[in-house]
Amino acid sequence: MNDKKRLPGAGDLFGKIALFFSDRDTEHLPCSGTGLVSALLVLLVLLTTAVGNVAAQGPGEKGPAAGMPSQIVGPLVGPIVNGTLDGRDPTFTRPDLSAAVTVNCASVCTPNPFGGGFYYEAHAFHVTNNSPIQIEVNAAGTTIADTFLIVSCHPFDAATPTVNGVITDDDDGAGYLSAITLADNVTLTPGKTYWAIITTYGVGDTGAYQLDFSDNVVLGVPPKKWAWSTNAGWINFAPTAPNGAFTDGVAVYPDHLEGYAWAENAGWIRLGTHTSGGAWTYANSSATDYGVNRNPTGGALSGYAWSSTSGWIKFDPTWLTLGIANTEGASVARVNNAEATAQVTGSPTRLGPSIPVQRSAQELRDLREAPSGNVVRDGSFETGTPNPFWTEASTNFGTPLCGPGCSSNSHTGLWFVWFGGAGPYEAGSVSQSVIIPYGQPATLSFWVSNVYCSGYDYDYLKVNLDGAPLWVTTAADPSCGAGYRQVTVDVSAYADDAAHLLEFKSEVFGGITIFFLDDVALDANYGVTVDGAGNFRGHAWSENLGWIKFSGTAGDNTPYQVQVRCVIDVNASGTVDVIDVQLVTSAFGMNVPAYDFNHDSVVNVADIQFVANRWRVGC
């Protein structure tokens, strides 16, 4: 944080001294006594005047302290950024030097005396520990004569660059180059996003630059790395990413994914067999050619990942209407305990109360945690009563669920829901919380029968989602007595990865009207998308782990989110812009892993073309 500018008036100091002595007979200056003291006092006054007139310094003047060797304690072995400031970059009114380091993002800076027109480039980073960071504008890769460096908290807004700052520096690097040094004691907070902004001391200056960082700095925003599986626990999509590299974590390319995720209870999950970056599409045809592909237009993922302990994980699971067996196990075919019944053939009179299903605490826990391919758990009600998934209520029967000992009028299996059939008043309901995958078409379906009807429309069965009515039938419905029919309702408007309360509710006045309900399903095309900023949304399916979810709240109410920036978004801006192209171009011929998209140990034309093809399109 070098603020040592050239002393105002110091440029004329020696002229003043020469003038002082030229007006005197130097051959007769006394060598001792008062004359010599007087002469020395005059020199002291001149020096004091020069030092005291700091406020009179003209803009752009540099002091003798500038141009000194770098104050960096190094060499720095963290990430390196090579770039170029020129007319293709945005401009702003850069701040002046900060009065002090403020790691709480409250650095007070004033605008510089030159006004606007300074080219700048901003690079997101985060830290791995609380040790002081170092950042140096390295003279070996820099052609700009005089630089200026800013560290800012997130967000950095070029329109108000004096806000949210940590520190600014002018000349703590070699010569007139900038650096953040150990002496500045910039200790940042792991898990937070910061910005390193490189600009120039003078208006409109251009040239190449190289930023070297200490080894506790990682380029890019801190990864939001956690996905959740009920059976596998937490899954880390960025287990290690040293210095911004993607060697061990998951790498997002425009058309595919690479790398590994780590599940705490399932071990390594490999996202694909390809390891050479660039453009690639997995065939998913063999053990040597599998992986997760990405649609560059919408970001939708497809294909398979592999876990040696848990098998295949599919990222675009096509919806198959799955019935739920008594073990709540997932299957690719409907689980039926009996043939579908179109007509109601059994007695319309309840034979008696349903026989409760007896389960141990462990059996109940296993049932709730078993993989399920249906948004609605136990849509055929085959887990009986008390039901681990449905909340049951009935005015006269305690539960509307009906099975062995009650009736045999199910559509499939042994269990179904009986509404009405008791007087003078019967209110019944079944409900459960459902989460509909984000951004996917979703259809609620169920089988219903208007068994007996009073003819009055105040006897009803309706379906609510979050209390809003989706569908209703009454005892005046002409389909009364026609047997089971399937009803479908579009619920795509609720496909937001949030919890919604699905409720089937009935009220019957007088005891004549009866409604039956069975085989509830919520058909939603599960899948995963990764947007241009690297945010994962949706669900993947594992044959042994069940659903893997990429954003939401875990069972202990812990929020989670996976975000892995696209590898060609090298400045972590959330899109692929001209600065990304410039940064890669400026590293031509160098071994900069973050810009070497085809992993051939050198940044070449292929890497430049790769990022340029996505400019203005995004990842």
KAKAJO-V223007 format. One record per residue. N is the residue number from 1. OMEGA is omega in degrees with one decimal (999 if undefined). Layout:
# KAKAJO-V223007
n->N omega->OMEGA
n->N omega->OMEGA
This chain:
# KAKAJO-V223007
n->1 omega->-171.3
n->2 omega->179.4
n->3 omega->-174.3
n->4 omega->178.4
n->5 omega->179.1
n->6 omega->-177.5
n->7 omega->178.7
n->8 omega->-179.7
n->9 omega->-178.1
n->10 omega->177.6
n->11 omega->180.0
n->12 omega->-173.1
n->13 omega->-176.9
n->14 omega->174.2
n->15 omega->178.6
n->16 omega->178.3
n->17 omega->179.4
n->18 omega->178.8
n->19 omega->-180.0
n->20 omega->-177.3
n->21 omega->-179.8
n->22 omega->179.1
n->23 omega->-178.2
n->24 omega->178.3
n->25 omega->-172.4
n->26 omega->178.9
n->27 omega->-176.9
n->28 omega->176.3
n->29 omega->-179.8
n->30 omega->177.9
n->31 omega->178.7
n->32 omega->175.9
n->33 omega->-172.4
n->34 omega->-179.5
n->35 omega->179.3
n->36 omega->178.0
n->37 omega->-180.0
n->38 omega->179.4
n->39 omega->179.1
n->40 omega->177.3
n->41 omega->178.0
n->42 omega->177.8
n->43 omega->179.5
n->44 omega->177.9
n->45 omega->179.4
n->46 omega->178.2
n->47 omega->-179.9
n->48 omega->178.3
n->49 omega->179.9
n->50 omega->-179.6
n->51 omega->-175.8
n->52 omega->-176.8
n->53 omega->-178.8
n->54 omega->-176.3
n->55 omega->-177.2
n->56 omega->-177.8
n->57 omega->178.1
n->58 omega->-179.3
n->59 omega->173.4
n->60 omega->-178.2
n->61 omega->179.2
n->62 omega->-178.7
n->63 omega->-178.5
n->64 omega->178.2
n->65 omega->174.7
n->66 omega->-178.3
n->67 omega->178.2
n->68 omega->176.2
n->69 omega->180.0
n->70 omega->177.4
n->71 omega->178.1
n->72 omega->171.2
n->73 omega->-169.3
n->74 omega->9.2
n->75 omega->177.5
n->76 omega->-174.1
n->77 omega->177.1
n->78 omega->-178.0
n->79 omega->179.6
n->80 omega->175.6
n->81 omega->173.4
n->82 omega->-179.1
n->83 omega->-179.8
n->84 omega->172.1
n->85 omega->178.4
n->86 omega->-173.6
n->87 omega->177.9
n->88 omega->-178.1
n->89 omega->173.0
n->90 omega->178.5
n->91 omega->176.9
n->92 omega->172.9
n->93 omega->-173.5
n->94 omega->175.3
n->95 omega->174.1
n->96 omega->-177.8
n->97 omega->178.4
n->98 omega->-177.3
n->99 omega->-177.6
n->100 omega->174.4
n->101 omega->177.9
n->102 omega->-178.7
n->103 omega->175.7
n->104 omega->172.1
n->105 omega->-178.1
n->106 omega->179.8
n->107 omega->-177.9
n->108 omega->178.6
n->109 omega->173.6
n->110 omega->175.6
n->111 omega->178.8
n->112 omega->-176.0
n->113 omega->-174.2
n->114 omega->-174.6
n->115 omega->-175.5
n->116 omega->176.2
n->117 omega->179.5
n->118 omega->174.1
n->119 omega->179.0
n->120 omega->169.6
n->121 omega->-175.7
n->122 omega->-177.5
n->123 omega->178.2
n->124 omega->174.9
n->125 omega->171.9
n->126 omega->-174.4
n->127 omega->-178.7
n->128 omega->179.6
n->129 omega->-176.1
n->130 omega->177.5
n->131 omega->178.5
n->132 omega->178.2
n->133 omega->169.2
n->134 omega->175.2
n->135 omega->-178.3
n->136 omega->167.1
n->137 omega->-172.2
n->138 omega->-178.0
n->139 omega->-176.6
n->140 omega->-179.6
n->141 omega->-173.5
n->142 omega->175.1
n->143 omega->175.3
n->144 omega->-175.6
n->145 omega->-172.1
n->146 omega->-174.6
n->147 omega->176.4
n->148 omega->-172.3
n->149 omega->-179.7
n->150 omega->168.4
n->151 omega->-175.9
n->152 omega->170.0
n->153 omega->176.0
n->154 omega->2.7
n->155 omega->171.5
n->156 omega->-179.6
n->157 omega->-177.7
n->158 omega->178.8
n->159 omega->178.8
n->160 omega->-173.3
n->161 omega->178.5
n->162 omega->-178.2
n->163 omega->171.9
n->164 omega->-174.5
n->165 omega->173.8
n->166 omega->-177.6
n->167 omega->169.5
n->168 omega->178.5
n->169 omega->179.0
n->170 omega->-165.7
n->171 omega->179.9
n->172 omega->174.2
n->173 omega->179.1
n->174 omega->179.5
n->175 omega->179.7
n->176 omega->178.9
n->177 omega->-169.7
n->178 omega->177.0
n->179 omega->168.3
n->180 omega->-169.5
n->181 omega->176.1
n->182 omega->179.8
n->183 omega->178.1
n->184 omega->176.3
n->185 omega->178.4
n->186 omega->179.6
n->187 omega->-174.8
n->188 omega->-173.6
n->189 omega->174.9
n->190 omega->179.0
n->191 omega->178.5
n->192 omega->178.8
n->193 omega->175.5
n->194 omega->-179.2
n->195 omega->170.2
n->196 omega->-176.9
n->197 omega->178.1
n->198 omega->177.5
n->199 omega->-175.7
n->200 omega->177.1
n->201 omega->-179.0
n->202 omega->-179.5
n->203 omega->172.4
n->204 omega->178.9
n->205 omega->-178.5
n->206 omega->176.3
n->207 omega->179.8
n->208 omega->175.7
n->209 omega->172.4
n->210 omega->176.5
n->211 omega->174.2
n->212 omega->-177.9
n->213 omega->174.1
n->214 omega->-171.5
n->215 omega->173.7
n->216 omega->177.6
n->217 omega->174.9
n->218 omega->-180.0
n->219 omega->178.9
n->220 omega->179.3
n->221 omega->177.0
n->222 omega->-177.2
n->223 omega->167.0
n->224 omega->-157.9
n->225 omega->-169.6
n->226 omega->166.1
n->227 omega->-174.0
n->228 omega->172.0
n->229 omega->-179.4
n->230 omega->-174.9
n->231 omega->-179.0
n->232 omega->-178.2
n->233 omega->-177.5
n->234 omega->177.5
n->235 omega->-173.9
n->236 omega->-178.9
n->237 omega->173.8
n->238 omega->-175.0
n->239 omega->171.0
n->240 omega->176.3
n->241 omega->-174.7
n->242 omega->175.1
n->243 omega->176.9
n->244 omega->179.2
n->245 omega->-176.9
n->246 omega->-173.1
n->247 omega->-174.8
n->248 omega->179.0
n->249 omega->179.5
n->250 omega->177.1
n->251 omega->179.0
n->252 omega->173.1
n->253 omega->-179.4
n->254 omega->-174.5
n->255 omega->179.5
n->256 omega->174.6
n->257 omega->175.0
n->258 omega->170.7
n->259 omega->-171.5
n->260 omega->166.7
n->261 omega->-177.9
n->262 omega->176.8
n->263 omega->-174.2
n->264 omega->-179.5
n->265 omega->-178.5
n->266 omega->177.4
n->267 omega->-175.1
n->268 omega->174.0
n->269 omega->-177.6
n->270 omega->-175.5
n->271 omega->178.2
n->272 omega->-178.6
n->273 omega->-178.7
n->274 omega->-177.5
n->275 omega->-172.3
n->276 omega->175.1
n->277 omega->179.1
n->278 omega->177.3
n->279 omega->-177.0
n->280 omega->173.0
n->281 omega->178.6
n->282 omega->177.1
n->283 omega->-176.0
n->284 omega->-176.4
n->285 omega->-177.3
n->286 omega->179.2
n->287 omega->178.6
n->288 omega->179.0
n->289 omega->176.2
n->290 omega->177.4
n->291 omega->-176.3
n->292 omega->176.1
n->293 omega->179.8
n->294 omega->174.5
n->295 omega->-175.7
n->296 omega->-178.1
n->297 omega->-176.7
n->298 omega->178.9
n->299 omega->-178.7
n->300 omega->179.1
n->301 omega->176.2
n->302 omega->178.2
n->303 omega->-168.4
n->304 omega->163.8
n->305 omega->-174.9
n->306 omega->171.8
n->307 omega->-177.4
n->308 omega->179.6
n->309 omega->-172.1
n->310 omega->176.3
n->311 omega->-174.4
n->312 omega->175.0
n->313 omega->-174.7
n->314 omega->-175.1
n->315 omega->173.7
n->316 omega->-176.8
n->317 omega->177.4
n->318 omega->-177.0
n->319 omega->169.5
n->320 omega->-178.2
n->321 omega->-172.8
n->322 omega->171.5
n->323 omega->-177.0
n->324 omega->176.6
n->325 omega->-178.3
n->326 omega->177.4
n->327 omega->-179.1
n->328 omega->179.9
n->329 omega->179.3
n->330 omega->178.7
n->331 omega->178.0
n->332 omega->176.3
n->333 omega->179.6
n->334 omega->178.4
n->335 omega->-178.4
n->336 omega->173.7
n->337 omega->177.5
n->338 omega->176.4
n->339 omega->178.8
n->340 omega->-179.6
n->341 omega->179.7
n->342 omega->179.6
n->343 omega->175.3
n->344 omega->-174.6
n->345 omega->-179.5
n->346 omega->179.7
n->347 omega->177.2
n->348 omega->179.5
n->349 omega->177.5
n->350 omega->-178.4
n->351 omega->-178.2
n->352 omega->-179.7
n->353 omega->176.0
n->354 omega->178.5
n->355 omega->-178.7
n->356 omega->176.9
n->357 omega->-179.5
n->358 omega->179.3
n->359 omega->172.5
n->360 omega->178.3
n->361 omega->179.3
n->362 omega->178.0
n->363 omega->179.0
n->364 omega->179.1
n->365 omega->179.3
n->366 omega->-179.7
n->367 omega->-177.7
n->368 omega->-175.3
n->369 omega->-178.9
n->370 omega->178.0
n->371 omega->178.0
n->372 omega->178.6
n->373 omega->-176.0
n->374 omega->173.2
n->375 omega->176.5
n->376 omega->178.2
n->377 omega->-180.0
n->378 omega->-178.9
n->379 omega->178.2
n->380 omega->174.0
n->381 omega->-173.8
n->382 omega->174.2
n->383 omega->170.7
n->384 omega->-179.7
n->385 omega->-5.0
n->386 omega->-172.4
n->387 omega->-178.1
n->388 omega->-175.4
n->389 omega->-177.6
n->390 omega->169.7
n->391 omega->-171.5
n->392 omega->175.6
n->393 omega->176.0
n->394 omega->-178.3
n->395 omega->-172.4
n->396 omega->-172.5
n->397 omega->-176.9
n->398 omega->175.2
n->399 omega->175.3
n->400 omega->180.0
n->401 omega->-173.4
n->402 omega->-178.2
n->403 omega->179.2
n->404 omega->-177.3
n->405 omega->-177.5
n->406 omega->-176.8
n->407 omega->176.9
n->408 omega->-174.3
n->409 omega->178.3
n->410 omega->173.0
n->411 omega->171.9
n->412 omega->175.6
n->413 omega->-175.1
n->414 omega->-173.5
n->415 omega->175.3
n->416 omega->179.6
n->417 omega->178.4
n->418 omega->175.9
n->419 omega->176.0
n->420 omega->176.8
n->421 omega->177.4
n->422 omega->-176.8
n->423 omega->1.6
n->424 omega->-178.4
n->425 omega->176.3
n->426 omega->173.2
n->427 omega->180.0
n->428 omega->178.6
n->429 omega->166.6
n->430 omega->-177.7
n->431 omega->172.3
n->432 omega->177.4
n->433 omega->-180.0
n->434 omega->176.1
n->435 omega->-177.3
n->436 omega->-175.2
n->437 omega->-176.0
n->438 omega->168.4
n->439 omega->-176.3
n->440 omega->172.0
n->441 omega->-176.4
n->442 omega->-179.1
n->443 omega->173.1
n->444 omega->177.3
n->445 omega->177.8
n->446 omega->177.9
n->447 omega->-175.2
n->448 omega->175.9
n->449 omega->170.6
n->450 omega->-168.3
n->451 omega->175.3
n->452 omega->-175.0
n->453 omega->177.7
n->454 omega->-175.3
n->455 omega->-178.3
n->456 omega->-176.0
n->457 omega->176.8
n->458 omega->167.3
n->459 omega->-170.5
n->460 omega->165.3
n->461 omega->-179.5
n->462 omega->178.5
n->463 omega->177.7
n->464 omega->169.6
n->465 omega->-173.2
n->466 omega->177.6
n->467 omega->179.7
n->468 omega->-178.7
n->469 omega->176.8
n->470 omega->-175.5
n->471 omega->179.2
n->472 omega->169.1
n->473 omega->-177.6
n->474 omega->178.0
n->475 omega->175.4
n->476 omega->-177.6
n->477 omega->-179.5
n->478 omega->179.3
n->479 omega->-179.1
n->480 omega->177.6
n->481 omega->-175.9
n->482 omega->179.4
n->483 omega->-178.6
n->484 omega->172.5
n->485 omega->-179.9
n->486 omega->177.7
n->487 omega->176.3
n->488 omega->-179.3
n->489 omega->177.5
n->490 omega->179.1
n->491 omega->-178.4
n->492 omega->-179.5
n->493 omega->-179.1
n->494 omega->-176.9
n->495 omega->-174.6
n->496 omega->179.5
n->497 omega->178.8
n->498 omega->-179.6
n->499 omega->177.9
n->500 omega->-179.0
n->501 omega->175.9
n->502 omega->-175.7
n->503 omega->168.7
n->504 omega->-171.2
n->505 omega->-179.6
n->506 omega->169.0
n->507 omega->179.6
n->508 omega->-178.6
n->509 omega->176.3
n->510 omega->170.9
n->511 omega->-176.9
n->512 omega->-172.1
n->513 omega->176.9
n->514 omega->173.0
n->515 omega->172.5
n->516 omega->179.3
n->517 omega->178.0
n->518 omega->171.4
n->519 omega->177.1
n->520 omega->177.8
n->521 omega->173.7
n->522 omega->-175.7
n->523 omega->179.0
n->524 omega->178.5
n->525 omega->177.6
n->526 omega->177.3
n->527 omega->-176.9
n->528 omega->172.4
n->529 omega->174.0
n->530 omega->-177.4
n->531 omega->-175.7
n->532 omega->178.2
n->533 omega->176.7
n->534 omega->179.8
n->535 omega->175.3
n->536 omega->174.5
n->537 omega->172.1
n->538 omega->-172.8
n->539 omega->167.2
n->540 omega->-175.9
n->541 omega->175.6
n->542 omega->-178.2
n->543 omega->-178.7
n->544 omega->-177.0
n->545 omega->-175.2
n->546 omega->-176.1
n->547 omega->172.4
n->548 omega->-174.3
n->549 omega->-170.4
n->550 omega->174.1
n->551 omega->179.3
n->552 omega->-179.2
n->553 omega->-179.1
n->554 omega->-176.4
n->555 omega->178.7
n->556 omega->178.3
n->557 omega->176.1
n->558 omega->177.3
n->559 omega->179.4
n->560 omega->-177.9
n->561 omega->171.8
n->562 omega->173.6
n->563 omega->177.1
n->564 omega->-173.9
n->565 omega->176.4
n->566 omega->-173.7
n->567 omega->-179.0
n->568 omega->170.3
n->569 omega->-167.3
n->570 omega->177.9
n->571 omega->173.6
n->572 omega->-179.9
n->573 omega->-177.8
n->574 omega->176.5
n->575 omega->176.4
n->576 omega->-174.2
n->577 omega->-176.0
n->578 omega->178.6
n->579 omega->176.0
n->580 omega->178.8
n->581 omega->-179.9
n->582 omega->-178.0
n->583 omega->179.8
n->584 omega->179.9
n->585 omega->-177.3
n->586 omega->179.4
n->587 omega->-178.4
n->588 omega->178.8
n->589 omega->-178.4
n->590 omega->176.1
n->591 omega->178.8
n->592 omega->-172.6
n->593 omega->-177.3
n->594 omega->-179.8
n->595 omega->-177.5
n->596 omega->-170.5
n->597 omega->178.4
n->598 omega->170.4
n->599 omega->176.9
n->600 omega->173.0
n->601 omega->175.1
n->602 omega->175.6
n->603 omega->-175.3
n->604 omega->-176.1
n->605 omega->-178.9
n->606 omega->178.6
n->607 omega->179.1
n->608 omega->178.7
n->609 omega->-177.2
n->610 omega->-179.8
n->611 omega->-178.9
n->612 omega->-179.8
n->613 omega->179.9
n->614 omega->178.6
n->615 omega->-177.8
n->616 omega->176.2
n->617 omega->-178.5
n->618 omega->-177.4
n->619 omega->999
